[in-house]
């Protein structure tokens, strides 16, 4: 009997962590991955990933449109509500045996709710982690709705056990984005140099290994009114920095309007000679870019997880990742000019090693094997 597994991709981060799972599952004739593209993954303004997916062998997927634009709290609420309706229709059309849900994107909570009301077996990837932001509430709520938990490390397993989840339903697999970083090489930098000619905005950079920084600064939903100010401060400092910077556009969480506005206004008022802005990069380009960077700065989990895979120094700003377990490659600072300036000087003096905090051998294959062999459960009770 063919096992049908629903796999939704809502963002570039989702794609990075789900791509190789889908390719692993596709090797098995007794499995049918039902790939669904929605959220920012299907919108050009955030970097439509559908053509990229096709080029790497993921050609059979369905697109769901449920995003309400605005990047503010109202748009975020309405998007979640519309997503619930679209997921309900999706389950009418497809009847998956398993629904795989990744992490803590706000679109994932309505999917988990609809899946539970549809009596589906829910497998949650990357639950049990702590960030100290609103994402914790979303992530833990999804975990409580899920039948199985595939987590990155031991601490995440212990957190889920403290929430009442059965240890027998929790499996440590590592972070699945690790697969792409294992095989990334400097050929990817040549691709990135060429990509600047047709993608993004700003100065064309040389991008020589260990000579540039990467910046990813997302909005902090619970600090909605401060996003513009904090992003503008970061722009001021990095535009004065002597090294090249590749800056990736923020996600669509509430507050993204403030971050995007800061970038647009700063570019209009200032001549920036050392920064190139990309609205999005697929993992195939992002992995070599980060692997050979001199540092990463911002507030993305990538500065803690993926930067650790390759031992890249990371400066994490503000509260967005304040509770996330981290290794020694991370400097944590407040979003103030003097602290950002000091951290860029301090990080040059520190020798960082590769961290295995979130990595396991062949994580995507481990996840795929579990999805193929877990007993399908259609109910969820406390302590399971």
C-alpha positions as CSV (number, residue, x, y, z in Angstrom):
1,X,0.0,0.0,0.0
2,X,1.3,3.4,-1.0
3,X,1.9,5.8,2.0
4,X,0.8,9.4,1.2
5,X,2.8,12.1,3.0
6,X,1.8,15.7,2.8
7,X,4.8,18.1,2.9
8,X,4.1,21.8,2.9
9,X,6.7,24.4,1.9
10,X,5.9,28.0,3.0
11,X,9.3,29.7,2.9
12,X,13.0,29.5,1.8
13,X,13.8,28.0,5.2
14,X,11.1,25.3,4.8
15,X,12.6,24.4,1.4
16,X,16.1,24.2,2.8
17,X,15.0,21.7,5.4
18,X,12.5,19.7,3.4
19,X,14.1,19.4,-0.1
20,X,16.3,16.4,0.6
21,X,13.6,14.6,2.6
22,X,11.3,14.9,-0.5
23,X,14.1,13.6,-2.7
24,X,14.7,10.6,-0.3
25,X,11.0,9.7,-0.2
26,X,10.8,9.9,-4.0
27,X,13.2,7.0,-4.3
28,X,10.5,4.7,-2.8
29,X,7.7,3.3,-5.0
30,X,5.6,2.7,-1.9
31,X,5.5,6.4,-1.0
32,X,3.7,9.3,-2.5
33,X,5.0,12.7,-1.3
34,X,2.2,15.3,-1.7
35,X,4.2,18.6,-2.0
36,X,2.3,21.8,-1.4
37,X,3.8,25.3,-2.0
38,X,2.4,28.3,-0.3
39,X,3.3,31.4,1.7
40,X,6.3,33.3,0.5
41,X,7.6,30.2,-1.3
42,X,5.2,30.9,-4.2
43,X,5.4,34.8,-4.3
44,X,7.9,36.6,-6.5
45,X,8.3,39.5,-4.1
46,X,9.9,37.0,-1.6
47,X,11.7,34.9,-4.2
48,X,9.4,32.3,-5.8
49,X,11.0,28.9,-5.3
50,X,8.9,26.8,-7.7
51,X,11.4,27.0,-10.7
52,X,14.3,26.3,-8.3
53,X,12.5,23.2,-7.0
54,X,11.8,21.9,-10.5
55,X,15.5,22.3,-11.4
56,X,16.5,20.0,-8.5
57,X,13.9,17.3,-9.2
58,X,10.8,18.4,-7.3
59,X,8.4,18.8,-10.2
60,X,5.1,17.4,-8.8
61,X,3.6,19.9,-6.4
62,X,0.4,21.9,-5.8
63,X,0.3,25.7,-5.1
64,X,-1.9,27.2,-2.4
65,X,-2.5,30.9,-2.4
66,X,-3.5,32.3,1.0
67,X,-1.2,35.2,1.8
68,X,-2.7,38.6,2.7
69,X,-0.2,41.3,1.9
70,X,0.7,44.1,4.3
71,X,3.3,42.5,6.6
72,X,1.6,43.8,9.7
73,X,-0.3,42.2,12.5
74,X,-3.6,42.4,10.7
75,X,-2.2,40.7,7.6
76,X,-0.6,38.0,9.7
77,X,-3.9,37.2,11.4
78,X,-5.9,37.2,8.1
79,X,-3.3,35.0,6.4
80,X,-3.6,32.4,9.2
81,X,-7.4,32.4,8.9
82,X,-7.3,32.1,5.1
83,X,-4.7,29.3,5.3
84,X,-7.1,27.3,7.5
85,X,-9.8,27.4,4.7
86,X,-7.3,26.4,2.0
87,X,-5.9,23.5,4.0
88,X,-9.4,22.3,4.7
89,X,-10.0,22.2,0.9
90,X,-6.7,20.5,0.4
91,X,-7.6,17.7,2.7
92,X,-10.9,17.3,0.8
93,X,-8.9,16.8,-2.4
94,X,-6.0,14.8,-1.0
95,X,-6.3,12.3,1.8
96,X,-2.7,12.0,3.2
97,X,-1.8,9.3,5.7
98,X,0.8,11.6,7.3
99,X,1.1,15.4,7.5
100,X,4.7,16.6,8.0
101,X,4.9,20.0,9.7
102,X,8.2,21.9,10.1
103,X,9.0,24.1,13.1
104,X,7.1,27.3,14.0
105,X,6.1,29.3,11.0
106,X,2.7,31.0,11.8
107,X,1.1,29.3,8.7
108,X,1.9,25.9,10.3
109,X,-0.4,26.3,13.3
110,X,-3.7,26.4,11.2
111,X,-2.3,23.5,9.2
112,X,-1.8,21.5,12.4
113,X,-5.3,22.4,13.6
114,X,-7.0,21.3,10.4
115,X,-4.9,18.1,10.3
116,X,-5.9,17.2,13.8
117,X,-9.6,17.9,13.1
118,X,-9.2,15.7,10.0
119,X,-7.9,12.8,12.1
120,X,-4.5,12.8,10.4
121,X,-1.2,11.5,11.7
122,X,0.9,14.6,12.3
123,X,4.7,14.4,12.4
124,X,6.4,17.6,13.7
125,X,10.0,18.4,12.6
126,X,12.1,20.6,14.9
127,X,9.8,20.9,17.8
128,X,10.9,21.3,21.4
129,X,13.3,24.2,20.7
130,X,13.2,27.4,22.7
131,X,13.6,30.9,21.2
132,X,12.0,33.2,23.8
133,X,9.8,34.8,21.2
134,X,6.2,34.3,20.0
135,X,7.5,31.4,17.9
136,X,7.7,29.3,21.1
137,X,3.9,29.4,21.6
138,X,3.3,28.4,18.0
139,X,5.9,25.6,18.1
140,X,4.7,24.1,21.3
141,X,1.1,24.3,20.2
142,X,2.0,22.3,17.1
143,X,3.8,19.8,19.2
144,X,0.8,19.2,21.4
145,X,-1.3,18.5,18.2
146,X,1.3,16.1,16.8
147,X,1.7,12.3,17.1
148,X,5.4,12.1,16.5
149,X,8.4,14.5,17.0
150,X,11.6,14.5,15.0
151,X,13.9,16.8,16.9
152,X,17.4,18.3,16.3
153,X,19.0,17.4,19.6
154,X,18.7,16.0,23.1
155,X,17.6,19.3,24.8
156,X,14.7,19.5,22.4
157,X,13.7,16.0,23.3
158,X,13.8,16.9,27.0
159,X,11.7,20.0,26.5
160,X,9.0,17.9,24.7
161,X,9.1,15.4,27.5
162,X,8.6,18.2,30.0
163,X,5.5,19.2,28.0
164,X,4.0,15.7,28.5
165,X,5.1,14.1,25.2
166,X,6.0,10.4,25.3
167,X,9.7,9.7,24.9
168,X,8.8,6.8,22.6
169,X,7.3,9.2,20.1
170,X,10.4,11.5,20.0
171,X,13.3,10.8,17.7
172,X,16.6,12.8,17.4
173,X,17.4,13.3,13.7
174,X,19.5,16.5,13.7
175,X,18.7,19.5,11.5
176,X,18.0,18.4,7.9
177,X,19.6,21.6,6.3
178,X,22.9,20.0,7.4
179,X,22.9,17.9,4.2
180,X,23.3,20.8,1.9
181,X,26.2,22.3,3.9
182,X,28.2,19.0,3.8
183,X,28.7,19.2,0.1
184,X,28.8,23.0,-0.5
185,X,32.0,24.2,-2.2
186,X,33.6,27.4,-3.5
187,X,32.0,26.7,-6.9
188,X,28.9,28.1,-5.3
189,X,30.6,31.4,-4.8
190,X,31.2,31.7,-8.5
191,X,27.4,31.1,-9.0
192,X,26.7,33.8,-6.4
193,X,29.0,36.3,-8.1
194,X,27.2,35.8,-11.4
195,X,23.8,35.9,-9.7
196,X,24.4,39.5,-8.7
197,X,24.2,40.6,-12.3
198,X,20.5,39.6,-12.6
199,X,19.3,39.2,-9.0
200,X,19.0,41.6,-6.2
201,X,20.0,45.3,-5.8
202,X,23.1,47.1,-5.0
203,X,26.9,47.0,-5.4
204,X,28.3,44.0,-7.3
205,X,30.6,42.3,-4.8
206,X,33.8,40.2,-5.3
207,X,32.7,37.6,-2.8
208,X,36.1,36.0,-2.2
209,X,36.2,33.3,0.5
210,X,36.3,34.6,4.1
211,X,36.2,38.2,3.0
212,X,32.5,39.1,3.3
213,X,29.7,39.0,5.8
214,X,26.1,37.8,5.5
215,X,23.2,39.7,7.1
216,X,19.7,38.3,7.7
217,X,17.5,40.5,9.8
218,X,13.8,39.5,10.3
219,X,11.1,41.4,12.1
220,X,10.4,40.7,15.8
221,X,6.6,40.3,15.9
222,X,6.3,41.1,19.6
223,X,8.4,44.3,19.1
224,X,6.4,45.5,16.1
225,X,7.0,49.2,16.6
226,X,10.8,48.9,17.0
227,X,11.6,47.0,13.8
228,X,12.2,50.0,11.6
229,X,14.5,51.7,14.1
230,X,16.6,48.6,14.8
231,X,17.0,47.7,11.2
232,X,18.0,51.3,10.4
233,X,20.7,51.2,13.0
234,X,22.1,47.9,11.6
235,X,22.1,49.4,8.1
236,X,24.0,52.5,9.3
237,X,26.7,50.3,10.9
238,X,27.1,47.8,8.1
239,X,27.2,50.5,5.3
240,X,30.2,51.9,7.1
241,X,31.9,48.5,7.6
242,X,35.0,48.0,5.4
243,X,34.0,44.5,4.3
244,X,31.4,43.4,1.7
245,X,27.9,42.4,3.0
246,X,25.3,40.2,1.4
247,X,21.9,41.1,2.9
248,X,18.9,38.8,2.5
249,X,15.4,40.4,2.6
250,X,13.2,39.6,5.7
251,X,10.4,37.0,5.9
252,X,6.8,38.1,5.8
253,X,6.1,38.0,9.6
254,X,4.3,41.0,11.1
255,X,6.8,43.8,11.3
256,X,8.4,43.0,7.9
257,X,6.8,46.2,6.6
258,X,9.1,48.2,9.1
259,X,12.2,46.3,8.1
260,X,11.5,46.6,4.4
261,X,10.7,50.3,4.7
262,X,14.0,50.9,6.6
263,X,16.0,49.2,3.8
264,X,14.2,51.1,1.0
265,X,14.5,54.5,2.7
266,X,18.1,54.0,3.6
267,X,19.0,53.0,0.0
268,X,17.2,56.1,-1.3
269,X,19.1,58.5,1.0
270,X,22.5,56.9,1.0
271,X,25.1,55.7,-1.5
272,X,25.9,52.2,-0.3
273,X,29.1,50.7,-1.8
274,X,29.6,47.5,0.1
275,X,26.1,45.8,0.3
276,X,24.2,43.7,-2.2
277,X,20.6,42.9,-1.3
278,X,18.8,39.7,-2.3
279,X,15.1,39.2,-1.7
280,X,15.8,35.4,-1.3
281,X,18.3,32.7,-2.0
282,X,17.5,29.0,-2.3
283,X,19.6,26.7,-0.1
284,X,21.8,25.6,-3.0
285,X,23.1,29.2,-3.2
286,X,22.8,30.1,0.4
287,X,24.9,27.1,1.7
288,X,28.2,28.0,0.0
289,X,27.5,31.7,0.7
290,X,27.4,31.1,4.4
291,X,30.0,28.3,4.5
292,X,32.7,30.7,3.1
293,X,31.5,33.8,4.8
294,X,33.7,35.6,7.3
295,X,30.7,36.1,9.6
296,X,26.9,36.3,9.7
297,X,25.0,39.0,11.5
298,X,21.3,39.6,12.2
299,X,18.6,37.6,14.1
300,X,18.0,34.5,12.0
301,X,18.2,31.0,13.5
302,X,20.6,30.3,10.6
303,X,23.2,32.3,12.6
304,X,22.9,29.7,15.4
305,X,22.1,26.5,13.5
306,X,23.7,26.5,10.1
307,X,26.5,28.8,11.0
308,X,27.5,26.3,13.7
309,X,27.7,23.5,11.1
310,X,30.5,25.2,9.4
311,X,32.1,27.2,12.3
312,X,31.2,30.6,10.9
313,X,31.3,33.4,13.6
314,X,27.8,34.7,14.3
315,X,26.5,37.9,15.8
316,X,22.9,37.5,17.0
317,X,21.1,40.8,17.6
318,X,18.1,41.3,19.9
319,X,15.5,39.0,21.4
320,X,14.3,37.0,18.4
321,X,16.6,34.0,19.3
322,X,17.2,34.8,23.0
323,X,16.2,31.3,24.2
324,X,17.7,29.2,21.5
325,X,20.5,26.8,22.5
326,X,23.7,28.0,21.0
327,X,27.4,27.1,20.8
328,X,30.5,29.2,21.2
329,X,30.4,30.5,17.7
330,X,27.6,33.0,18.6
331,X,28.0,36.5,20.1
332,X,24.7,37.8,21.5
333,X,24.1,41.6,21.6
334,X,21.4,44.2,21.9
335,X,20.3,46.1,18.8
336,X,22.3,49.3,19.7
337,X,24.9,50.9,17.5
338,X,27.8,50.7,20.0
339,X,27.2,47.0,20.6
340,X,27.0,46.2,16.9
341,X,30.2,48.1,16.2
342,X,32.0,46.5,19.1
343,X,30.8,43.0,18.1
344,X,32.2,43.4,14.6
345,X,35.6,44.1,16.1
346,X,35.4,41.5,18.8
347,X,34.5,38.6,16.4
348,X,37.7,39.0,14.5
349,X,39.7,38.1,17.6
350,X,37.9,34.8,18.4
351,X,38.7,31.4,16.9
352,X,35.5,29.4,16.3
353,X,35.1,25.6,15.7
354,X,32.4,23.6,14.0
355,X,29.5,22.9,16.3
356,X,27.5,19.6,16.3
357,X,24.8,21.0,18.5
358,X,22.2,20.6,15.7
359,X,23.8,18.2,13.3
360,X,23.6,14.4,12.9
361,X,24.8,12.2,10.1
362,X,22.4,12.0,7.1
363,X,19.5,13.8,8.9
364,X,17.2,13.9,5.8
365,X,17.6,10.1,5.3
366,X,16.8,9.5,9.0
367,X,13.7,11.6,8.7
368,X,12.6,9.9,5.5
369,X,13.1,6.4,7.0
370,X,11.0,7.3,10.0
371,X,8.2,8.7,7.8
372,X,8.2,5.4,5.8
373,X,8.1,3.2,8.9
374,X,6.3,4.9,11.7
375,X,3.0,3.4,12.8
376,X,0.2,5.7,11.5
377,X,-1.9,7.1,14.4
378,X,-5.1,9.0,13.8
379,X,-5.7,10.2,17.3
380,X,-3.8,12.2,19.9
381,X,-4.1,11.9,23.7
382,X,-2.2,13.5,26.5
383,X,1.1,11.7,27.2
384,X,1.3,10.1,23.8
